[in-house]
Amino acid sequence: MFNREESRQLRELFWTSYGKSFPRKWLLYNTKIKDLSLKFQADRKTALICIDIENEDEYDRLEQYEKFESLKTILETEYLPEVIFDDDYYLEKSQKSICRIYVLHEKKFSIHNKDTWRDAYEFFNKHMDLLESFFLEYKDFIEIKE
């Protein structure tokens, strides 16, 4: 087991090592759409890439999510066949529900096990590139016009 500080250092090393191994400027929070971001996530058991829709207004959040749902077949057939859609994804840390569209890294992974990092890095690089390409292609459609 790792204490809190050791765990923090490992997480920091994981992300800095990823940045050095696969240097690239990702879109992530800079989507230009309020409350919508593309994310990498890694913890003690899982690694994934995702689109999070975090609008506080449930109606607006679900409207945004429905736009993605209408593109689901395209996303699955042309970009990410293993994508998962969840309109009520609960974030334990912030204790709120969001809409999340994500792809889970299927191989064994733990941020505390350096032997699993390389596969996760390759997963991140490949799948985020596809997710970002999809997002940029359909951004104008996805964006809610006020």
NUKOLMAR-25473 format. One line per field, with one value per residue (C-alpha): residue number from 1; x, z, y. Coordinates in steps of 0.5 Angstrom, whole numbers. Layout:
BEGIN
resi	c(NUM ...) $
xx	c(X ...) $
zz	c(Z ...) $
yy	c(Y ...) $
This chain:
BEGIN
resi	c(1 2 3 4 5 6 7 8 9 10 11 12 13 14 15 16 17 18 19 20 21 22 23 24 25 26 27 28 29 30 31 32 33 34 35 36 37 38 39 40 41 42 43 44 45 46 47 48 49 50 51 52 53 54 55 56 57 58 59 60 61 62 63 64 65 66 67 68 69 70 71 72 73 74 75 76 77 78 79 80 81 82 83 84 85 86 87 88 89 90 91 92 93 94 95 96 97 98 99 100 101 102 103 104 105 106 107 108 109 110 111 112 113 114 115 116 117 118 119 120 121 122 123 124 125 126 127 128 129 130 131 132 133 134 135 136 137 138 139 140 141 142 143 144 145 146) $
xx	c(0 2 1 -2 4 7 1 1 8 6 0 4 10 5 2 9 12 6 7 14 13 7 8 2 -3 -9 -16 -19 -22 -21 -27 -30 -37 -39 -39 -36 -29 -25 -21 -16 -17 -13 -14 -12 -16 -18 -16 -21 -22 -28 -33 -36 -42 -42 -48 -51 -58 -60 -65 -59 -54 -59 -60 -53 -52 -58 -54 -48 -53 -56 -49 -48 -48 -43 -38 -39 -38 -33 -29 -29 -34 -33 -36 -40 -46 -48 -53 -53 -45 -44 -37 -36 -31 -35 -42 -45 -48 -46 -47 -41 -39 -33 -28 -25 -18 -19 -12 -10 -8 -7 -3 1 4 9 9 2 3 6 -1 -5 -1 -2 -9 -10 -6 -10 -17 -16 -14 -20 -25 -22 -23 -30 -31 -28 -32 -38 -37 -42 -48 -46 -46 -52 -54 -57) $
zz	c(0 -1 3 1 -1 -5 -8 -10 -13 -17 -20 -22 -25 -29 -32 -33 -36 -41 -43 -44 -48 -52 -53 -56 -54 -53 -54 -47 -43 -49 -53 -53 -51 -43 -39 -44 -44 -46 -41 -39 -33 -29 -22 -18 -22 -29 -34 -39 -44 -44 -46 -40 -40 -33 -34 -27 -31 -32 -38 -42 -40 -42 -49 -50 -49 -53 -59 -58 -57 -64 -67 -63 -69 -73 -67 -66 -73 -75 -69 -63 -63 -56 -53 -47 -46 -39 -38 -30 -29 -21 -19 -12 -11 -13 -11 -17 -23 -30 -37 -39 -46 -45 -47 -42 -42 -42 -40 -33 -30 -24 -23 -17 -22 -27 -31 -33 -35 -42 -45 -42 -45 -52 -50 -49 -55 -60 -57 -55 -62 -65 -60 -61 -68 -68 -63 -68 -74 -70 -66 -69 -69 -62 -59 -56 -60 -55) $
yy	c(0 7 13 19 23 17 16 23 23 17 20 26 22 18 24 27 21 21 28 26 20 23 30 33 39 36 40 37 43 48 45 52 49 51 45 40 37 32 28 23 19 14 11 5 1 4 8 12 17 21 27 30 34 38 43 44 45 38 40 43 37 32 36 36 29 28 31 26 20 22 21 15 10 15 15 7 5 11 12 8 2 0 7 7 12 14 20 19 18 19 23 21 26 32 28 30 27 28 25 22 18 14 9 4 1 -6 -9 -9 -2 1 8 5 -1 2 -4 -2 5 4 0 6 11 8 7 14 17 12 13 21 22 19 22 29 28 26 32 37 34 35 41 45 40 39 46 48 55 60) $
